[in-house]
Amino acid sequence: MAKIMEIEVHKVGTTPSLRLRFWFCRATSRKPTKERPSLELITNFTPQTTNKMRFQAPQLGALGVTFTAMRACQFATLIAIVGLCANFINEITTAERNPPSELIGAITVATIAVVYVVIAYILYYDNMLPLLATCVLDSLLLIASIVVASVIGKPLSMLNCAALPSISNSATTTFWTSIPYSSVSEAVNKAVSYFTFVAVDQATCYEIKAVWGLAIALCVLFAFSGLVCVGLWHRARRDAGGFPAGKDVEGC
């Protein structure tokens, strides 16, 4: 028995490879015309690249797309409310007055809701979101949004912004300091009454009405996202086999 081994190192494109060839034949009985059997082993020296992280939202059909759209709209609405309320509070505090509690409550609820919306969508993206708990939290934020919309819009329903005076930005601080206090407690705390605040000028009236409208939009968005969470939970449970298969009516 004759054993022949060949080692060959070559490149295939830019990849180095090792080719081992083994021949096994009989030296006395092999015919010259007969092809000798061989065994080839090709080894690639290129290290395997690790899979890259793929950013892709869960494929949950129309419910998943709706959930993503609701979270995006909620985030944009909440950022707008935070910006408007922060601008109001900055103008009032610049005049060394205390802002109304209605504005402080609105910006507090909006800030907490922004943090919740961001964290909830990150967990949803990684398939780690507890859907029933999310539905409950959305319901709580729905109630908070209803309260904010009711408090903010209480003096605005009958207010005509076009009938208010127009004040330039340079005179805003002077105007804030000239507003009289409506009670002794406001004089002690240097607080601005919310009913007085909304009737300052046209710009303030229109902006606070914008906050009111955004708060009403948040009520709709959180109500809808809560219903979507229920649908997603039902679908996830059905896919996991939590619900028994429906009976075939025709086969009964």
Order of alpha helices (4+ residues) and beta strands (2+ residues): beta-beta-beta-alpha-alpha-alpha-alpha-alpha-alpha-alpha
